[in-house]
Amino acid sequence: MIFAAGVFTGILAGTEMVDAMANSLIQHIPDQMGAHFAVITAIISAPFTFFMSNDAFYYGVLPLLAKAGAAYGIDPALIGRASLLGLPVHLLSPLVPSTYLLVGMVGEDFGALQRTFLKWACGSTLVMIVVCVLLGIIPL
């Protein structure tokens, strides 16, 4: 998986497809929102990592977001930090095998787990975003 992700990333970078996709993304963001791109990344990381695998998001989408953020003067490392804030929601995704294993071992229903804890995971993500903005970990 690591080698495939590396090849995929290399192909995207080598053919300049990342630049084209980042430019397309930039065109859809209003100029006044560009300075808040790290917060936007933090917010969208929760649903993106819930509905797609970690590899697809971090190797496919995140380079685009980092490239788009760089166009607004935001360091790609800040975009990377912001992208990690959606992980509480990701762990409830049906794409995470370890969660299935845990739920199966304790004899619970996966749907019940999601219904019970998804609101808490979203709340945790929002709290982490607010704290990171307040502490200057990601820029507002």
Buried (B, 14 or more C-beta within 10 A) or exposed (E): EEEEBEEBBEEBEEEEEBEEBBEEBBEEBEEEEBEBBBBBBBBBBBBBBBBBBBEBBBBBBBBBBBBBBBBBEBEBEBBBBBBBBBBBBBBBBEBBEEBEEBBEEEEEEBEEBBEEBBEEBBEBBBEBBEEBBEEEBBBE
